Amino acid sequence: MKTLLLGTIVAILLTGCATMFTSSSDPITFSSVPTGAKVEINGVNFGRTPVTIPIKRSLTSPQVQMKLDGYEPGHIMLQNTFNGVAILNIFFWPGFIVDAATGSIMKYDVLNYEAELEAKK
């Protein structure tokens, strides 16, 4: 009984509201004009446009590039904002630390990005 109670207390102490009640990633769709551009996130290839990628929430936004032969690379800044669910941590402040560490304290507001790539000169 004591082990169960201790386990429950530890579980509560190690979780934040945003971590418990919201997803740890957001599905973001990337498209380009022209289509077929390679989408790289922090230097890792995730496919060609149009593509939907689950992006892990974090305090800092990842670097997104779209590349297509014959065109200048397109750079996209993902827009993230405070996740309102994290405000529930006002009742239990260590939850803010957990949510910040997991990235769940933020969320991506814009879920669709389109880049118009310019032809190389």
FENZI-V233208 format. One line per field, one symbol per residue. ss: DSSP state (H for helix, E for strand, - for the rest). psi: psi as a letter, one per 20 degrees, with the letter a starting at -180 (. if undefined). A space follows every 10 residues. Layout:
ss: ???
psi: ???
//
This chain:
ss: -HHHHHHHHH HHH---HHHH H---EEEEEE EEE----EEE E--EEEEE-- EEEEEE---- --EEEEE--- E--EEEE--E EE-HHHHHHH H--HHHHHHH HH---EEE-- -EEEEE--E- -
psi: ghgggggggg gghjqqghhh irqirpoppp rqorrjqpop okippjaqqq qppoppqrhq qrppqppppj qqqpppoqoq rpohhihiih inhhhggghg hiiiirqpgp ippppoppqq .
//
